């Protein structure tokens, strides 16, 4: 049952990410002048690059010579030591399994592989910080020193934390902050209690009475009620 649920979650996430990547591939890139080509002459070593996905924004540090260091969830380094296989572009399945297993690596890819067909924005995050960014050389050097396997957390140690540490000496993720604020809003909205009660009742009717259905049906609405 557990493997079936994991396979379903993996399948669902894979379809979402694949849809996002396919949509990004149809967009006209802001920094390229042709298919699968990016004009890297406008990038400086140590620049913070970001590319928009459907559900999130992905970040990296430009190292020069068409190379970008970025933190990517990837299950393959945890199960294989074949460097030639690991260095290939991270597939959707590798990425999803890396997220679920909380395994990632800071890797170096070409600009094309990093962007995956999306538009690239340069140093857009500078306006969000009150502190001055470190020198571009120090930013790039920090990124290079961190290349390799690393623990991953979708909320507490993701690609945004990596680039903000390298460029601003601060571990920050504005995407995480926004997500947490959204969760708080949902919890504070008492309508979520009613929704959770209805879902709990539906699950008990469909799956029957049992600890796996009854306890969540009681505890989740109660927790939302107390936290609201």
FENWO-V696887 format. One record per backbone hydrogen bond with DSSP energy under -0.5 kcal/mol. CO is the residue of the C=O (numbers start at 1). NH is the residue of the N-H. E is the energy in kcal/mol with one decimal. If there is no record, write none. Layout:
CO:NH:E ; CO:NH:E
//
This chain:
1:5:-2.3 ; 2:6:-2.4 ; 3:7:-2.6 ; 4:8:-2.1 ; 5:9:-2.5 ; 6:10:-2.6 ; 7:11:-2.6 ; 8:12:-2.6 ; 9:13:-2.8 ; 10:14:-2.5 ; 11:15:-2.1 ; 12:16:-1.9 ; 13:17:-2.7 ; 14:18:-2.7 ; 15:19:-2.3 ; 16:20:-2.2 ; 17:21:-2.6 ; 18:22:-2.4 ; 19:23:-2.1 ; 20:24:-2.1 ; 21:25:-1.9 ; 22:26:-0.6 ; 23:26:-0.9 ; 24:27:-1.2 ; 27:29:-0.6 ; 31:39:-2.2 ; 34:37:-1.7 ; 37:34:-0.8 ; 38:40:-1.4 ; 39:42:-1.2 ; 40:43:-1.7 ; 44:47:-2.4 ; 47:49:-0.7 ; 47:62:-2.7 ; 48:123:-3.3 ; 49:60:-2.3 ; 50:121:-2.5 ; 51:58:-3.0 ; 56:53:-2.8 ; 58:51:-2.6 ; 60:49:-2.8 ; 61:69:-2.9 ; 62:46:-3.6 ; 64:67:-1.0 ; 66:111:-0.8 ; 67:63:-2.9 ; 67:64:-0.8 ; 68:70:-0.5 ; 68:109:-2.5 ; 69:61:-2.9 ; 70:72:-0.6 ; 70:107:-2.4 ; 72:105:-2.2 ; 75:78:-1.2 ; 75:79:-0.6 ; 76:79:-1.5 ; 76:80:-1.6 ; 81:83:-1.1 ; 82:86:-2.3 ; 83:87:-2.1 ; 85:88:-0.9 ; 91:95:-2.4 ; 92:96:-2.8 ; 93:97:-2.5 ; 94:75:-1.2 ; 94:98:-1.8 ; 95:99:-2.1 ; 96:100:-2.4 ; 97:101:-2.2 ; 98:102:-0.8 ; 98:103:-2.5 ; 99:102:-0.6 ; 102:152:-1.7 ; 103:74:-1.7 ; 104:150:-2.7 ; 105:72:-2.7 ; 105:107:-0.8 ; 106:148:-2.1 ; 107:70:-2.3 ; 107:109:-0.5 ; 109:68:-3.0 ; 110:114:-2.3 ; 111:115:-2.6 ; 112:116:-2.0 ; 112:117:-0.5 ; 115:118:-1.7 ; 119:52:-0.6 ; 121:50:-2.0 ; 123:126:-1.2 ; 124:127:-0.9 ; 125:128:-1.8 ; 125:129:-0.6 ; 126:129:-0.9 ; 135:139:-2.4 ; 136:140:-2.4 ; 137:141:-2.4 ; 138:142:-2.4 ; 139:143:-2.1 ; 140:144:-2.4 ; 141:145:-2.1 ; 142:146:-1.2 ; 144:147:-0.9 ; 148:106:-3.1 ; 150:104:-1.7 ; 153:157:-1.6 ; 157:153:-1.7 ; 158:162:-1.7 ; 159:163:-1.8 ; 160:164:-2.2 ; 161:165:-1.9 ; 162:166:-2.0 ; 163:167:-2.5 ; 164:168:-2.4 ; 164:170:-1.5 ; 165:169:-1.3 ; 167:134:-3.1 ; 170:172:-1.1 ; 173:177:-2.1 ; 174:178:-2.3 ; 175:179:-2.2 ; 176:180:-2.7 ; 177:181:-2.1 ; 178:182:-2.0 ; 179:183:-2.3 ; 180:184:-2.3 ; 181:185:-2.2 ; 182:186:-2.1 ; 183:187:-2.5 ; 184:188:-2.5 ; 185:189:-1.4 ; 188:190:-0.8 ; 189:192:-2.1 ; 190:193:-0.8 ; 190:194:-1.1 ; 191:195:-2.3 ; 192:196:-2.4 ; 193:197:-2.2 ; 194:198:-2.4 ; 195:199:-2.6 ; 196:200:-2.3 ; 197:201:-2.5 ; 198:202:-2.2 ; 199:203:-2.4 ; 200:204:-2.1 ; 201:205:-2.0 ; 202:206:-2.2 ; 203:207:-3.1 ; 204:208:-1.5 ; 210:213:-1.2 ; 210:214:-3.6 ; 211:215:-1.1 ; 213:217:-1.5 ; 214:218:-1.3 ; 215:218:-0.7 ; 215:219:-3.3 ; 216:220:-2.1 ; 218:222:-1.8 ; 219:223:-2.8 ; 220:224:-2.4 ; 221:225:-2.4 ; 222:226:-2.4 ; 223:227:-2.2 ; 224:228:-1.4
//
